[in-house]
């Protein structure tokens, strides 16, 4: 049977949990995703990177000199981004109480979405 590339021992979480991106543990997850998104944005002449679930946007900020940045998250993560970075930071809890009007559709114009 195909395990879709999931490693043995993987345990899924039955309910989503909020992750406050506050502990600098030196781990950088999915950095290649951001590198590829920036490449695709340059190649397609996109002007904006949109990161859904941006956390504290550490990886996204590497590209602030190249693109307009939009991050979606909630709680202390989005508060941190608003206080520390330029860009558009949208408080959107995608696990609960999310409504279509919460994120203006124009943020996706001329964008690459992560």
ZIHUCOR-V801822 format. One record per residue. N is the residue number from 1. SS is DSSP state (alpha for helix, beta for strand, coil for the rest). OMEGA is omega in degrees with one decimal (* if undefined). Layout:
n;ss;omega
N;SS;OMEGA
N;SS;OMEGA
This chain:
n;ss;omega
1;coil;-179.5
2;coil;178.1
3;coil;176.6
4;coil;177.4
5;coil;179.0
6;coil;-177.4
7;coil;173.8
8;coil;179.2
9;coil;179.2
10;coil;178.2
11;coil;179.2
12;coil;175.0
13;coil;-178.5
14;coil;178.6
15;coil;179.1
16;coil;177.5
17;coil;177.9
18;coil;178.3
19;coil;175.3
20;coil;-172.9
21;coil;-171.5
22;coil;-175.0
23;coil;177.8
24;coil;-176.6
25;coil;178.4
26;coil;179.8
27;coil;176.8
28;coil;-177.2
29;coil;172.2
30;coil;179.2
31;alpha;178.8
32;alpha;178.6
33;alpha;-179.3
34;alpha;178.2
35;alpha;179.4
36;alpha;178.5
37;alpha;178.3
38;alpha;176.8
39;alpha;-180.0
40;alpha;178.8
41;alpha;178.5
42;alpha;-177.2
43;alpha;-178.3
44;coil;-179.0
45;coil;174.7
46;coil;-178.1
47;coil;-170.2
48;beta;168.3
49;beta;178.2
50;beta;-178.1
51;beta;179.6
52;beta;-173.8
53;coil;-170.4
54;coil;-175.0
55;coil;177.6
56;coil;169.0
57;coil;179.8
58;coil;-178.3
59;coil;-178.6
60;alpha;-175.2
61;alpha;176.7
62;alpha;-174.8
63;alpha;-177.9
64;coil;-179.9
65;coil;-177.7
66;coil;-171.8
67;coil;166.2
68;beta;-177.4
69;beta;173.4
70;beta;178.2
71;beta;175.4
72;beta;175.3
73;beta;-178.0
74;coil;174.3
75;alpha;-175.8
76;alpha;178.7
77;alpha;-177.0
78;alpha;175.7
79;alpha;178.3
80;alpha;-179.3
81;alpha;-180.0
82;alpha;-177.3
83;alpha;-169.7
84;alpha;-172.2
85;coil;167.9
86;coil;178.3
87;coil;178.7
88;beta;-176.6
89;beta;-172.6
90;beta;176.9
91;beta;-178.0
92;coil;176.0
93;coil;-174.1
94;coil;178.7
95;coil;-177.9
96;coil;170.0
97;coil;-179.2
98;coil;176.2
99;coil;-176.3
100;alpha;-177.8
101;alpha;-178.2
102;alpha;-180.0
103;coil;179.0
104;coil;-176.7
105;alpha;-177.9
106;alpha;177.0
107;alpha;179.7
108;alpha;176.6
109;coil;176.3
110;coil;-174.8
111;beta;164.0
112;beta;-175.1
113;beta;177.5
114;coil;*
